[in-house]
Amino acid sequence: MPADSESTGPEALPSAEPGLEPGEKPPINPRQKLPKSARMPAGGPYQRVFAVRQVVSDSTIAVHCLANGLAQHRLGLGVSKKMFRRAVDRNRAKRLIREAFRLERPGFGAGLDLVVRPKTREFSMASLRESLRRLVPKAEQRFGKPLQERPGA
């Protein structure tokens, strides 16, 4: 085996961060996590969001919405065992959705509880971010006001 082929493996790749060994992951910066205040608590809020049946969707995700009267949107995740049989796949889907929401959150308004449900098993971070950029403003426009304030409600 030639000596050059040994330098092309993953071990030979330079690390993205200075001071890290090749292949070592950088530590998670706590400031880069979605804050607890931006997450929906389990239980009641999910039931209220699903009961109202206000949904915007595309081919990648469906976003269930309900006005919450808070200064920011809260994210809930609806990743089902029916769609993702293995726990590792469900957890990966939740991580991707949470990170896409965190990255797009500065461009969003405020005041909605959003439950994001994937509609396909195969999606990428880019497709999630694009879907959120398109669907969340649409949801803000259609469902941003509480039910009592909306005409026809």
C-alpha positions in Angstrom: 0.0 0.0 0.0 1.5 3.4 -0.9 2.3 5.8 1.8 0.1 8.5 0.2 -3.1 6.6 0.7 -2.7 6.7 4.5 -2.8 10.5 4.5 -6.2 10.6 2.7 -8.2 8.9 5.5 -10.5 10.8 7.9 -7.6 10.9 10.4 -5.6 13.1 8.1 -8.2 15.8 7.8 -7.4 18.9 9.8 -9.8 19.7 12.6 -12.3 22.6 12.1 -11.4 24.1 15.5 -7.8 24.9 16.6 -6.7 22.8 19.6 -9.0 19.8 18.7 -7.8 16.4 17.7 -8.8 15.3 14.2 -12.3 13.9 14.3 -13.0 15.4 17.7 -16.2 17.4 18.0 -16.1 20.9 19.4 -17.8 21.4 22.8 -21.4 22.7 22.7 -21.6 26.4 23.5 -24.6 26.8 25.8 -25.4 30.1 24.2 -26.0 28.2 20.9 -28.9 26.1 22.4 -32.5 26.9 22.0 -33.5 28.5 25.4 -36.0 26.9 27.6 -38.3 29.9 27.2 -38.6 29.1 23.5 -39.7 25.5 24.1 -43.3 24.5 24.7 -43.8 22.6 28.0 -45.3 19.1 27.7 -49.0 18.4 28.1 -51.7 21.1 28.0 -50.2 23.5 25.4 -49.9 20.6 22.8 -53.5 19.6 23.3 -54.7 23.2 22.8 -52.6 23.6 19.7 -53.8 20.4 18.1 -57.4 21.0 19.2 -57.6 24.4 17.3 -56.4 22.8 14.0 -54.7 25.8 12.6 -52.1 24.4 10.2 -49.7 25.7 7.5 -47.7 23.1 5.6 -45.6 22.2 2.7 -44.1 18.9 1.4 -41.5 18.8 4.2 -43.2 19.9 7.4 -46.6 20.9 8.9 -46.7 23.7 11.4 -49.6 23.7 13.9 -50.2 27.1 15.4 -51.9 28.9 18.3 -51.5 32.4 19.6 -49.9 32.4 23.0 -49.8 36.1 24.0 -46.0 35.9 24.8 -43.2 38.0 23.6 -41.7 35.1 21.5 -42.7 32.0 19.6 -42.5 28.7 21.5 -41.5 25.5 19.6 -43.0 22.1 20.1 -42.0 18.9 18.3 -44.5 16.4 16.9 -42.2 13.6 15.8 -44.1 10.3 15.7 -43.0 6.7 16.2 -45.2 5.8 13.3 -43.0 7.8 10.9 -39.6 7.2 12.6 -39.6 3.7 14.1 -36.1 3.9 15.7 -35.5 6.2 18.6 -32.2 7.4 17.1 -34.1 8.6 14.0 -36.7 10.4 16.0 -34.1 12.1 18.1 -32.1 13.1 15.0 -35.3 14.6 13.4 -36.0 16.5 16.6 -32.4 17.8 16.8 -32.6 19.0 13.2 -35.9 20.8 13.6 -34.8 22.4 16.9 -31.6 23.7 15.3 -33.3 24.9 12.2 -35.8 26.8 14.4 -33.0 28.3 16.5 -31.1 29.5 13.4 -34.2 31.1 11.9 -35.8 32.4 15.1 -34.3 36.0 14.9 -36.2 36.6 11.7 -39.6 35.6 13.2 -42.2 37.7 15.0 -43.7 36.7 18.4 -46.7 35.3 20.1 -47.4 31.8 18.6 -47.0 28.3 19.9 -45.7 26.3 17.0 -45.7 22.5 16.8 -43.6 21.3 13.9 -44.4 17.9 12.5 -42.3 16.3 9.7 -44.2 15.1 6.7 -41.4 13.1 5.2 -38.7 10.8 6.5 -36.0 12.3 4.4 -35.1 16.0 4.9 -32.1 18.2 5.3 -31.2 21.2 7.4 -31.5 23.4 4.3 -35.0 22.1 3.4 -36.1 22.6 7.1 -34.8 26.1 7.2 -36.4 27.0 3.9 -39.7 25.6 5.0 -39.6 27.4 8.4 -38.7 30.7 6.6 -41.7 30.3 4.4 -44.3 28.8 6.8 -43.7 30.7 10.1 -44.4 34.2 8.5 -47.5 32.7 6.8 -48.7 31.4 10.2 -47.9 34.7 11.9 -50.0 36.5 9.3 -53.0 34.0 9.4 -53.0 33.0 13.1 -51.0 35.7 14.9 -54.0 37.2 16.7 -55.9 35.3 19.4 -59.1 33.6 18.3 -61.3 36.3 19.8 -59.6 39.2 17.9 -59.8 37.5 14.5 -62.7 38.3 12.1 -65.0 35.4 11.5 -63.8 33.5 14.6 
